[in-house]
Structure formats: C-alpha cells, structure tokens
Amino acid sequence: MVTELTTKLSKCNKILCTSTTILNNSLDEILAHCSPDAFISIIGPTAGYFPDPLFARGVDVVGGRVVKNGALFLQLIAEGKRWGDATRKTCFQKGTYASLI
C-alpha cells in the first residue's frame, strides 16, 4: 500500500519517510502510527548526521548526505547546481551500525 495518510501506517510493514519529517516536526506523529514491527527508513539530503536518536525511536535505516567539500558545496548552491561532487551519500542501518552513544 502507498499512502500519505498517517492513520493508515499501522497496516504497513515498510515505511519510507523523507528527512523533511524531522525538519517540520512531523516524525513523532508518523512514528506513533507505525506498527512496532514495521521497517522504517528515513531518507533525504538533510538526514546526513549520526542516526542514534532515530534508531532509539524505532527507525531502521537513515540515508542522507554529508558535505565533503564545503567550498564546492557553497559554489554549487550559489549556481543552482546539483551537489554531486561536493557531497557523499550515507546509509546507516540499525543492524550494522556501531553506536556512538
């Protein structure tokens, strides 16, 4: 099932959320509607940070980007271009991640 309605999430076994749910403070509401057995992934360019707090709340995968070349990153943003070579994709999985906490 594909849905945008949080009330239907309890019937889903795989849930994919954008990292915007963290920025707009809707993640807690979404997680409250998820089944404890659901496999939950948070992805997006703003999810490039250590995932410990999300894993503690039931998220299974966090995928995002980290900036590897700050000057190039700022240049590309100013030019309205893709971040490409200035960033690196990340993917943290709860089952294989060695926690920093």
Secondary structure, DSSP 8 states (H G I E B T S, - for coil): ---S-GGGGGG-SEEEEETHHHHTT-HHHHHHTS-TT-EEEEESGGG-S--HHHHHTT--EEEEEEES-HHHHHHHHHTT---GGGEEEEEEETTT-----
